């Protein structure tokens, strides 16, 4: 959980209108960060940012409609944010999606195609676009949300597990870039790429719909947001390339 202010941090959130995105926007804004939420749907994005302004008076928040499957659009967004604010200190990739089947034999390749775009390609584009700015930041952080399924795939979840495993490998390569490209004489990175591992997310709406359900092993969106805000409380060298498990291994 974050204990420090984020007043001087500029943080971009991809997937801002989803349950995790909404909780994270609110948490970062409450800590004083300048928050820029991105989503492909203008109406959902407006609703998410407006809710934060109501919940957090004086919130420094804005929204940007971005097609994360358009690499040039994502690069332009990253360049614009750094030019406007002078630095970008975080990119939190909260773009999700799930597809599965009852058995391995019934696994549909078009499920993989969907997840490849939604989960893998969006992360590739955001990480490539923001890596230079995060490297230039004094406290750059890149975070993705993975799933325990990537470490123990089930027969019917082959496509989902494979997509999450791919994004983990990509993120670890980004972490290595922060070590190799650091300007510190001792090789200590000032930026970190981190993988947060959950079983599944639990939103307030899910809890309200099934108040008696136990949701064993699920991570509440507010708790996830706390962990994301807390990334700036810890040194980059301690975080870089780490899996932070928010559920049982």
C-alpha positions as CSV (number, residue, x, y, z in Angstrom):
1,X,0.0,0.0,0.0
2,X,1.3,3.4,-0.9
3,X,2.2,5.7,2.0
4,X,3.9,8.6,0.1
5,X,2.4,11.4,-2.0
6,X,2.5,11.1,-5.7
7,X,2.2,14.9,-6.2
8,X,5.1,15.1,-8.6
9,X,4.3,12.0,-10.7
10,X,2.7,11.9,-14.1
11,X,1.1,8.5,-14.7
12,X,-0.7,7.1,-17.7
13,X,-3.3,4.4,-17.3
14,X,-4.2,2.2,-20.3
15,X,-7.6,0.6,-19.9
16,X,-8.9,3.4,-17.8
17,X,-12.6,2.6,-18.0
18,X,-12.5,-1.0,-16.8
19,X,-13.0,-1.9,-13.1
20,X,-9.3,-2.0,-12.4
21,X,-8.7,1.2,-14.3
22,X,-11.5,3.1,-12.5
23,X,-10.1,2.1,-9.1
24,X,-6.6,3.0,-10.1
25,X,-7.5,6.4,-11.5
26,X,-9.2,7.2,-8.2
27,X,-6.4,5.9,-6.1
28,X,-3.6,7.8,-8.0
29,X,-5.6,11.0,-8.1
30,X,-6.2,10.8,-4.3
31,X,-2.4,10.5,-3.8
32,X,-1.9,13.7,-5.9
33,X,-0.6,12.3,-9.1
34,X,-1.3,13.8,-12.5
35,X,-3.3,11.0,-14.1
36,X,-4.0,10.5,-17.8
37,X,-6.5,7.7,-18.5
38,X,-6.7,6.1,-21.9
39,X,-9.5,4.1,-23.5
40,X,-10.9,3.5,-26.9
41,X,-14.5,4.5,-25.9
42,X,-15.1,8.2,-25.3
43,X,-18.3,7.7,-23.4
44,X,-16.8,5.2,-20.9
45,X,-13.7,7.2,-20.5
46,X,-15.7,10.4,-19.8
47,X,-17.7,8.5,-17.2
48,X,-14.6,7.2,-15.5
49,X,-12.8,10.5,-15.3
50,X,-15.9,12.3,-14.2
51,X,-16.4,9.9,-11.4
52,X,-12.9,10.6,-10.2
53,X,-13.4,14.3,-10.2
54,X,-16.5,13.8,-8.0
55,X,-14.7,11.4,-5.6
56,X,-11.5,13.4,-5.4
57,X,-12.0,17.2,-5.4
58,X,-9.2,18.9,-7.2
59,X,-8.1,15.7,-9.0
60,X,-5.5,16.3,-11.7
61,X,-7.0,13.9,-14.2
62,X,-7.7,13.9,-17.9
63,X,-8.7,11.3,-20.5
64,X,-7.4,10.5,-24.0
65,X,-9.1,8.3,-26.5
66,X,-6.4,6.0,-27.9
67,X,-6.5,3.0,-30.1
68,X,-3.8,0.9,-28.4
69,X,-3.7,-1.3,-31.5
70,X,-2.4,1.6,-33.5
71,X,1.4,1.8,-32.7
72,X,1.9,5.3,-34.2
73,X,-1.1,6.6,-32.2
74,X,0.4,5.2,-29.0
75,X,3.9,6.6,-29.7
76,X,2.4,10.0,-30.5
77,X,0.5,9.9,-27.2
78,X,3.6,9.0,-25.2
79,X,5.6,11.8,-26.9
80,X,2.9,14.3,-26.3
81,X,2.6,13.5,-22.6
82,X,6.3,13.9,-22.1
83,X,6.4,17.1,-24.1
84,X,3.4,18.5,-22.2
85,X,4.5,17.6,-18.6
86,X,8.3,17.4,-19.0
87,X,8.4,13.8,-17.7
88,X,6.3,10.6,-17.6
89,X,6.7,8.5,-14.5
90,X,4.4,5.6,-15.1
91,X,2.4,3.5,-17.5
92,X,0.0,1.1,-16.0
93,X,-1.3,-1.5,-18.5
94,X,-4.8,-2.5,-17.2
95,X,-6.2,-3.7,-20.5
96,X,-7.8,-7.1,-19.9
97,X,-9.9,-9.7,-21.6
98,X,-10.7,-13.4,-21.2
99,X,-11.7,-16.2,-23.5
100,X,-11.8,-19.9,-22.7
101,X,-13.5,-23.2,-23.4
102,X,-14.7,-26.3,-21.6
103,X,-11.8,-28.5,-22.8
104,X,-8.5,-28.3,-24.6
105,X,-10.0,-29.9,-27.8
106,X,-12.7,-27.2,-27.9
107,X,-10.2,-24.3,-27.7
108,X,-10.9,-21.9,-30.5
109,X,-8.0,-20.3,-32.3
110,X,-10.0,-17.1,-32.8
111,X,-10.0,-16.8,-29.0
112,X,-6.2,-16.6,-29.3
113,X,-6.6,-14.0,-32.0
114,X,-8.8,-11.9,-29.8
115,X,-6.4,-12.2,-26.8
116,X,-3.4,-11.7,-28.9
117,X,-4.7,-8.2,-29.9
118,X,-6.4,-7.3,-26.6
119,X,-3.8,-8.6,-24.1
120,X,-0.5,-9.0,-26.0
121,X,-0.4,-6.4,-28.8
122,X,-1.7,-3.5,-26.6
123,X,1.0,-4.2,-24.1
124,X,3.7,-4.4,-26.8
125,X,2.6,-1.0,-28.2
126,X,2.4,0.8,-24.8
127,X,5.7,-0.6,-23.6
128,X,7.6,0.3,-26.7
129,X,6.1,3.7,-26.8
130,X,6.7,4.6,-23.2
131,X,10.0,2.9,-22.5
132,X,12.3,5.8,-23.5
133,X,10.3,8.3,-21.3
134,X,10.2,5.9,-18.3
135,X,14.0,5.5,-18.7
136,X,14.4,9.3,-18.6
137,X,12.2,9.6,-15.6
138,X,13.8,9.6,-12.1
139,X,11.2,7.1,-11.0
140,X,9.7,5.3,-14.1
141,X,7.4,2.4,-13.5
142,X,5.7,0.1,-16.0
143,X,3.2,-2.4,-14.6
144,X,1.1,-5.1,-16.1
145,X,-1.5,-7.4,-14.5
146,X,-0.9,-11.1,-15.1
147,X,-2.8,-14.1,-13.9
148,X,-1.9,-17.2,-11.9
149,X,-3.2,-19.2,-15.0
150,X,0.0,-18.2,-16.8
151,X,1.9,-20.3,-14.3
152,X,-0.5,-23.2,-14.1
153,X,-2.5,-23.3,-17.4
154,X,-5.8,-25.3,-17.5
155,X,-6.9,-27.3,-20.5
156,X,-9.7,-24.9,-21.4
157,X,-7.7,-21.8,-20.7
158,X,-4.8,-22.4,-23.2
159,X,-5.3,-19.2,-25.2
160,X,-5.6,-17.0,-22.1
161,X,-2.7,-18.6,-20.3
162,X,-0.5,-18.3,-23.4
163,X,-1.4,-14.7,-23.9
164,X,-0.6,-13.8,-20.3
165,X,2.7,-15.8,-20.4
166,X,3.7,-13.9,-23.6
167,X,3.1,-10.5,-21.9
168,X,5.1,-11.6,-18.9
169,X,8.0,-12.5,-21.1
170,X,7.8,-9.2,-22.9
171,X,7.6,-7.3,-19.7
172,X,10.7,-9.1,-18.3
173,X,12.6,-8.1,-21.5
174,X,11.6,-4.5,-20.8
175,X,12.9,-4.9,-17.3
176,X,16.2,-6.0,-18.7
177,X,16.3,-2.9,-20.9
178,X,16.1,-0.7,-17.8
179,X,19.2,-2.4,-16.5
180,X,21.1,-2.4,-19.8
181,X,20.3,1.2,-20.7
182,X,20.6,2.8,-17.2
183,X,22.8,5.9,-16.9
184,X,23.8,5.0,-13.4
185,X,27.5,4.2,-13.0
186,X,26.8,1.2,-10.8
187,X,24.2,-0.2,-13.2
188,X,21.3,0.4,-10.8
189,X,18.1,1.0,-12.7
190,X,16.0,4.1,-12.0
191,X,13.0,2.6,-13.8
192,X,11.2,-0.7,-13.2
193,X,8.9,-3.1,-15.1
194,X,6.8,-5.1,-12.8
195,X,4.3,-8.0,-13.1
196,X,1.4,-8.2,-10.6
197,X,-0.1,-11.6,-10.5
198,X,-3.8,-12.2,-9.6
199,X,-6.2,-15.1,-9.8
200,X,-9.1,-12.8,-10.8
201,X,-10.4,-9.4,-10.0
202,X,-13.3,-8.6,-7.7
203,X,-15.1,-5.3,-8.3
204,X,-17.6,-3.6,-6.0
205,X,-20.3,-4.5,-8.5
206,X,-19.4,-8.2,-8.4
207,X,-19.5,-8.1,-4.6
208,X,-22.9,-6.4,-4.7
209,X,-24.4,-8.9,-7.1
210,X,-23.3,-11.9,-5.0
211,X,-22.8,-10.7,-1.4
212,X,-22.7,-14.2,0.0
213,X,-20.0,-15.4,-2.5
214,X,-16.5,-16.0,-1.0
215,X,-14.5,-15.1,-4.2
216,X,-11.6,-17.1,-2.7
217,X,-8.3,-15.9,-4.0
218,X,-9.7,-12.9,-5.9
219,X,-8.1,-9.5,-5.6
220,X,-10.4,-6.5,-5.0
221,X,-9.9,-3.7,-7.4
222,X,-9.2,-1.2,-4.6
223,X,-6.4,-3.5,-3.3
224,X,-4.9,-3.8,-6.7
225,X,-5.0,0.0,-7.0
226,X,-3.2,0.3,-3.6
227,X,-0.4,-2.0,-4.8
228,X,0.0,-0.1,-8.0
229,X,0.2,3.3,-6.2
230,X,2.7,1.7,-3.9
231,X,5.2,1.0,-6.7
232,X,6.6,4.4,-6.2
233,X,7.4,3.7,-2.5
234,X,10.0,1.1,-3.4
235,X,13.4,1.4,-5.2
236,X,13.4,0.5,-8.8
237,X,16.2,-2.0,-8.3
238,X,14.0,-3.8,-5.8
239,X,11.0,-4.0,-8.1
240,X,12.5,-4.4,-11.6
241,X,11.6,-7.7,-13.2
242,X,9.7,-9.0,-10.2
243,X,6.5,-10.9,-10.0
244,X,4.4,-9.5,-7.2
245,X,1.9,-12.2,-6.2
246,X,-1.5,-10.8,-4.9
247,X,-2.9,-14.3,-4.7
248,X,-1.7,-17.7,-3.5
249,X,1.0,-19.2,-5.8
